[in-house]
Amino acid sequence: MSKIKKILAAILIIIFVILVAQVINAEKYKMTVNVLESEDEVRVNPTTEKLDFGDISRNNGMSRYVTLKSEGKTSAHIMVWKFGEISDLVKISKNRFVIEPGQEERLSFTINVPPSAEIKQYTGRVWIFRLPKLF
């Protein structure tokens, strides 16, 4: 193996390890909602472990919140990714921004169930990444 190939392989391994560490350290939340057939009905489950929107009838919506606090001494880039079948129904107030030391940011996750939604449980996940701001 040539010297350049070894250097490239080492760089790729370092990048891979950094990416794996970021995925492991990301804040992860489950999202769920049960779409009801009845009209104008909303039942909420009081929980902080996941973004559970409870039971919602079609053509209704609600919001859940996650508060991020920066207790370190450096700024951080925040990136929010959502996955799963519920992700098309959920809007996030901010999904890419910088949080400064000592700052607190409240993210809003708002679900709007369209009239055409199937009567079923929709699930998904949210990952919140914090990357150090180097520049």
C-alpha angles and dihedrals in degrees: 000000000000122000092250092052091051092051092048091048091051091049091050091049091051091049090048092051091049091050092049090049091051092051091048092048096045118113106248127199131179115227123205141164133175112215112215129207094220121089129252095001127139125173117180128201110215103227136135099191094076141013095259110172091187122212117337131176121226118282092028136101146183142184136240125191140218120192119210120199127194107212096160130091098246134064119252136208110231121207123181120200125185127198138183138046092301092059093084090057097047125078121195120214092222128004103173123033145120122256117203126215111284092012125129123206126191114208119204120212108194123187123199115187109207121220089248096057118124118248099251145090116288118201139182145135141254124210119194114199125198113199120182113250104235099178 
